[in-house]
């Protein structure tokens, strides 16, 4: 009865949700119908949305149906409303209940609509399996690293990322032990289910999004360790819905590990790269999915006094922040394990160097991001560490400050970052970047990366003394990688047109034949599924 009520409420919510906008799944069904999975292969492609949403999982439905049309056997792995701590679980029992209801209704609707071959967690785990997992969790304190290892799989990053996504904070506190155990339960359940599935079936490929958090990350960790080819996808901020791919790892991790491309840029490619970054700095233009400064209103801020103050310093540093809780799992290093540690040690240097100015520009997304009360911001983290007034040589600019990050570039001698795409943008402006965390420009001789805390301070000293400069080689590397990252790694999704907030607007095919001949879907299928090639546009590696 309870499950019936949840599904009924979910159906009502779905009707309400799509009352004034196109329903992608229904529109797709009108074109393709339910494709029969008649392949006689003894192996199959597993697509693992875990949950179901048109914004988050439409690509997976498209590539799954496309692969079936091309003759491959495909199965979908769904949670079936089994996981209490889902990585999209909102705070509050009511919001959690409504999210759960619409998720299970969407899963049921899509499964029935397209007659999908679905595997659910309940198909794989017995009551004894769950009992065994819960007993394991009860025995662990989740203080030691080994507490996060389950049956040979290290799930620490996945569990912690799930907790951070829920708490919206960059660090997990001791009081959060029940939450940690909740996400550990999700992670261990999925690890156990996937292990049994791999032993039972012959799975040729895995397709999954994100590649992190206690759901998708745990699934990827198991498949990766069992050497089953995995494609991790997500919609990047470059362009309007372009897709980025990771191969057997999350795309963030792959960008960090990617070597600097060896190809030489043509003059046209250099011009395209420079024009892209020039347009990105223009608030009136929208070259990407989101322009954080669009609509920024001039607030009561004394710009003349600000300019007078910063001009009184010979050396000016700019700190460009990331959202503390978002992505720390990817950015952290052994030297700088948290945003808090990075911030505290940076400010400590400026406390000892009062003749150098630090301007901290908060991430503009903190202005528009709709999140729950208690969300950690860079400002709240700063106030925790330094509750009293900041020293005179440190200025904090709030997310809605009229001085944008790009305006600030004209006023500084050196930039300091933890992990952000801004590192690449700043390096292309010939401004030296000291990057303490890992990101896409890591290990490519584009930015200055300290190998110890003392080295970090030495780099700051060099910048203060005017001895830290972007070399011509670093600049050319930044240009080359910039082209590669923008134009090769972000791939145009020609199958659909997206609207505001990556919401579905329309399909770019009207018949099943046009669908079969779609350039993007055929590229993914031919290059990765058939040839096991990495998905990189123009293949300039």
N, C-alpha and C positions, 0 to 999 in steps of 0.2 A: 504493500500500500504506500509506504514512504517513497519508494523509488518511482511509483506511478505518479505521485503528487509532484515530485521533483521534475519529472519529464513533462508533465502537463504545464507546470509553471514555466518551464523552459520554452515550450512551444509558444506560449502566449508572449513571452519576452522576445522571441525571435520575430514574431509577426509585428510587434511594436518596433523592434529595432530596424526592420527593413520596410517600414511603412512609407517612408519618403525617399528611399534610395534603392538603387538596383541590388538585387540579390544575385551574387556571382554564381553560386552553386546552381540555382534554378536556371540562370541564363546559360550556363555551360551544359546542363542536362538537355535543354532544348536543342542544342547543336549536336552533342555526341550521343545522348541517350546513355543507357547502361551498357558498358562494353563487356562482353563475355570474356572471361579469363581462360581461354581455351588452350593455352600453351602446354605442350607436353614436356617441357624442360623439367629436369629433376632438381633444379635449383630455382630460386626466386629472388627478386629484389625486395628488400624490406624497407618500407618508408615509415618513419616513426614520428608522427606529429605529436604523439602522446595525448594531447588535447585537440580541440578543433575550433578554428576561428578563420573567418574569411580574410582578415587582414594578415594573419600570421601564417596560414597554412594553404593558401590558394595555390601557390607554386607546386606544393607537394601533390595536391590533387591533380593538377595539370600534367606534371611529369609522370605521375603514376598511370593516368589514363593513356597518355601518349605512349609510354613503354608497352602497355597492353596492346594498343593498336599496332605497334611495331612487332608484336609477337612474343613479348617477354611476360613471364609470370610475375605478378606483383601482389604483395600482401601489405597490409597496413597495421601498425602496432599502436593501439589506443589504450588509454588508462581505464576507460569504462567506469569513471567515477569511483575509482578505487583508492586514490591517493589523497590523504587528508591534507598534506603539505605540498600542494601543487605550486610550481614556481610563479603562477599567476594568481595565487590566492590573496585577495585583498584583506585588509584589516577590518575587523568588525564582523560579528556573526551574520548580520543581515546581508552585507555586501558579499561576504563569502558564500552564503546560501544562494544568492541570486547568480553569482558567477558560476557556481557549481551547476545550477539548474540549466543555465543557457549553454554551458559547455557540454553537458551530457545530452541535451536535446539536439545540439548541432552534430555531435558524434552520431547519434542514432539516425538523424535525418540524412546526413551525407552517406552513411553506410547503406541505408535502404535505397536512396535515390540512385546511386551508381552501382548498387549490388556489389560492394567491395568485399574482398576476402580479408576479413579482419581477425587479428589475434589480440586478445585481451589478457591482462595480467592474470585474471581468474582462470584462464585456459592453461596457465603454466605452473601456478603455485598451489600447493596443498595447504591444509590447515597446519600440518606439521612444519612446513617450510616457514610459514609466518610465525609460528611459535618459536622456532629456532632463531629466526632473525630478531624477534623482540627480546629473547633471552640474551642474545649477544649485545644488544643495545643497552639493556638494563645493567649489564656488568661493566660497562665502559663509562669513564668519566669524561671522555672527549677533551682531555687536556694534553695527553701525549699524542704524538703523530701516529703511532701505531693503532690508536683507537679508531682512526678513520680508515683503516685498511680492513676490507672485508673479503675473505676468500681469495686473497692475492691481488685485489684491486685497490689501488690507493685513490680514495674518493674524497680526500680532504678539500681540495679546491672546489669540487662540485657542491659539497655540502655547505661550505662556508659562503659560496656565491649565492646559494639559495637563501641562506639566512640574511645576507646583506640585501638581497633584492626585497625581502619581506620587511626588514627593519628600516631599510633605507639609510643605513649607517655603515661606515667603512670598517668598523671593528666589531667583533663579537665579544660581548662581555660575559663574565662568569654567571651572571644572573640569567643569561639566555640559555642555560643548559637544557631546559625543556624544549625550547625551539630548535636547538642544535640536534637533539635526539629525534625531534619530529622530522626534520629534513634528512637526518641520517636514516630514519626508517624508510622514507621515500627512496633514498639512494640505494640502500641495501636491498630493498624489494626489487627494484629495477635491475640491479646487478645480478641478483639470483635468478630472476625471470629470464634475462637475456642469456645468462650462462646455460640454463636448461634449454632455451630455444636454439642456441647455437649447436648444442650437442644433439638435439633432436632433428633439426632440419639442415638442409644444404642451402645456405644463404650466400648469394653471389655478391651482393652490394647492399650497403646501407645508405639511405638518404635521410638527413636530419637537419634541423635548424639549430642555431646558436652554438652548440658544441660545449656548453657550460651550464651550470646550475644543476640542482640535484636530479632533475629529470633527464633532459637531453645530454647533459654532461656525463652522467653515470652510464647511460646507454652507450655513448661514444667511447667511454673509457674501456668498457668491456669488449666492444667490437674491435677497437684499435689494438688491444692486447692480444686478441685472437686473430689478428692479421686479416680481417675481412675489410675490403676496400670501403671507405666511408667518404661520403660527400657532405660537407657541412655548408649550409647556405644562409645568407641573410641579405636584407636590403640595406645597402650602404647609404650614407648621406650624400654621396656624390651623384649628381644627376637627379632625376625624378623617378626613383624606383629601380635603379640599376641594381644588379645582384652581384655580390661578392661570394667567392667560394673558398673553402678550405678543404684540403685533401688529406684525409686520415687524421685531421686535427682541426681545432677551431680556426677560423680565418684570422682572428687576432694573433694567435700563436704562429700561424704560418707567415704572416706579414713580418713578424719579429725575426723569424728564422730565414726568411727569403734572402738570398744573396743579392747584392747589387747587380742589376741586369748589365750584361756585357755589351749590348748593342750600342751603336753610336746614333745620336739623334740627328735627323736632318734639320735644316734650317726651318722648314715648315713645322716640324714637330716641336722645336724649341719655341716658335711663335705661338703655337697652340697652347703649350704649357704655360707660358708667361701670360697669355691673354686670359686663360682660365683663372689663374690666381689674381690677376688684376680685376676681373669681373667679380670674383668672390669677395674682394675687399670693398666693392661698391654696394652700399646698402640698398640702392634702388633696383639692383638686379637680382634675379633668382636663378642662378646656374645650378643650384643644388635643391635637394628635397626640402630643405628648411633654411631660411635666412633668419638667424636669431635676432638680428638687429632691425629687421623690418618692422616698421611701426613704432620704433623707439622714440618716445617723446622727450623733448627737452625738459628736464626737471630743474628745480631750484638748486643750481650748483654753480658756484662762483668759478668759472673757467679761468678768468683773468688772474685770480689769486692762486689757483692751482698752477698756472703756467709760471707765475713769478716764483713760486716756491720751488718747483722742479728745476727752473733755470738757475737757481742759486747753488745747485749741485753740479759739479763737473762730470761725475759718473752716475748714471741712472740705470738701474736694473728694472726690468719688467717681469713680474711673475704672472703667468697665464694659467689659470686653474682648470682642473677637470672637476666634474661632480664627484665628491669624495667616495661615495659608495659604489659608483658605477664604473666597473672596469678595473678596480684595484687588484682583482685576482690576476689580471693579465699584466698590469704595470709593475707590480712589486718586484723588488730584487732583494738579494741577501743583504745588501748595504742599506737600502731604503725599503723596508718591509711594509710600511704603511704610509698613507698620506700624512698622518699626524707626525710621524717621525721626520719626514721630509720637511714639513712646514716648520716644526720646532727648531731643527738644526739650521735651517736657512735663516730664520729670524735671529737665532743666536749669533750668527756671523755678523749680521747688520747691527746688532747691539754692540758688538766690539769694533764696528767700523762706522761710526756716526757721520763720517764725511761721504759715505756712499748712500744713495737713495734707492729704496725699494718701493715700487708701485705694484700693488697686487690688484689685478683685474679679475673679478669674479666671473665665472662662466655665465654667459647671457641666458643659457637654457634655464638657469635657476629662477629667472624672471617669469617664464611662461609655463614651466613644467607643473602639471597638476598632480600633486602628490599629497599624501596624508599628512596630518599634523605631526610634527616631530621629525620630519625629514631632515637629515643632516645636510647642511650647506657648508660651503667653505667659510662663510662668515661665522656660523655657529661654532665651527671647529676652531677658528681663530680666537673667538671670544673665550672658549674653554681654556685654551692654552695661555692666553694673555687677557685676563678679565679686566685689567686696568687699561688706561689709555695707551695706545701704541706710541712708541718713541717718535720723535719728530721726523726721523729719516725713514719712516714707513707709512705709506699712504694706502688705504684700502678703498677701491672703487666698487660699489655694489653692482649687482647684475643689470640694474636699470639705469646705470650712470650714462649720461650722454657721451662720455668719452669712451669710444669703443676700443676693442683690442687692436683694431687696425689703425685707428687714430694714434694709439699709444706707441705703435711701432716707430713713428716719426720722432719720438721723444726719448728713446732709450738707446743705450750703448750695448746692452746684453740682455738676453732673455733666459729665464730659469723656468723649467717645466718638470713635472713628474711624468706624465704620459698624455700626449694629446696630438691630434693631427696638426695643431698649430706649429709644432716643431718644424715640420716640412715647409709650411707657409712662411715662417720667419726666416729659415735658412735661405730660402729663395730670394729674400729681401736683403741678403748679404749681412744679416745681423747674427752674431755668434749666439748659439743656443747651448746652454748647459742642461742636459737632460739626465735626470736622476733615475727615472724608471725606464721600463721597456716599452717600446712602441714600434710603429712601422719603420722608422728611420734608424732603429738600433743596428749596430754592427755594420754600418755602411759608409763610415767616414763622411757623415753629413753634419752631425752634431758632436759636441764634446760630452763624453760619457765618463764620469768619475768611477774609478775602480775601488775607491775606499772613501771614507768620510774625510780623511786628511786630503785626499786628492780633490775632493769636491771643494774644500776650502782653498786649495792651491789654485784651482780654476777661477774661483771668485776673486782671489788676490790678483791673478793675471788680468782678469777683466777690469778690475779696479785700476790697475796700473797701465791699462791700454795695450796689453800684450796678448790679448786673445782676439784673433781675427779669423774670419772665414777665408780660407785659402781658395784659390781658383779651382783646385781639384775638388774641394768640398762643395763649392757652388755648382760645378758641372755634375757632380754626383747627385746633388739635390734636384737639378733640372731633369737628369736622366730618370731618377727614381720617381720624380713627380709625374712625368709623362706615363711611366709604367703603371703607377698606382691609379692615376685618374683614367687613363684611356685603355689600359690592358686588363687590369684587375677588376674594374667595374664594368660589367657586361650588360648591355641594353636588353631588357626584357621586351621583345617585340610582340609577345603574345597578348599583353594587356595594356590598357591605359589606366593609370592611377590618378586619383584626385587628391583632395586635401587629406593630409594625415595618412597617406598611402592607402586610402580607401579605394575600393574597386569602382571604376567608372564605366569601362566597357571592354569587351574582348576585341582584338584586332583580326578576328577571323569569323566568318559567318557560316561556314560549312565544315563538315568533318574532313573533307579533302584539304581545305585551307589550313585547318588545324594540324593535319599530318605534315604539311609542307612548311609549317612555321619555322623560320630560320633559327630562332633562339632555342626552342625545344629540340630541334634536330641537332643543333650544335652540342647541347648537353648530352643527348642520347648517343650520338655518333662518337664524340671525342672521349667521353668519360666511361659510359656503360660498355660500348663496343671496343674502344681502343685503349682504355685505361690511361688516357692523357690528362694532364692537368688542364683545367678550364681557364685559359688565359687568352684574351682576345688578340688576334693577329699572331699569337705564338712567337713573340720576339725574343724568347729566352736564348 
